[in-house]
Amino acid sequence: MCLAIPARIVELDGDRAVVEAMGNRWRAKTTLLPEAGIGKLVLVHAGFAISLVDEQEAKETWRLLAEISEFNETPNRLSG
C-alpha cells in the first residue's frame, strides 16, 4: 500500500524542499509541482510533492493519522 502525506513546505532551494507535518521534517522534491512555494501545503509521495492540498484537507488527514497512531498504542487492539 502506498501513502501520500500532506506537508507544509518550510524551506525551498530550487526544486529541493524541506517539508513539515505532525512535528516531523523531511526532504522532498518539487520538480513535479513548479507552483509549490514556501508555506504551501503539498501532498508528498515517494519523496516528491505531487499536488497542492488545501488546509482543511491536510488537517483532516493529520487528524486521521493521529487517530491511527493512538489506536496502535492501545494495549488491546481490536477493530470492528
Phi, psi and omega in degrees: 000138178257150181222131174250139185243132173286138181210154179263134177285122181249342175217147180210127177225102186066239177256013178258120183239157164247127182244159182223138176205132174055037178083005180245145176238145175204168181272146176212153177262141179254016182308321183277356187221072185298340179279357179293145178208170180302135180090345180284148174265129181230157174266122184251128178223128177054036176084006180236137170285121187250344176195159173280149181230142177278160186303315183296317179296318179297314181298320179294319178296316178298322178297315180294321177296321178295322179296319177297317180298317178297320179298318180295338181270356179281145184289330183243076182286113176211118181256161175087000000 
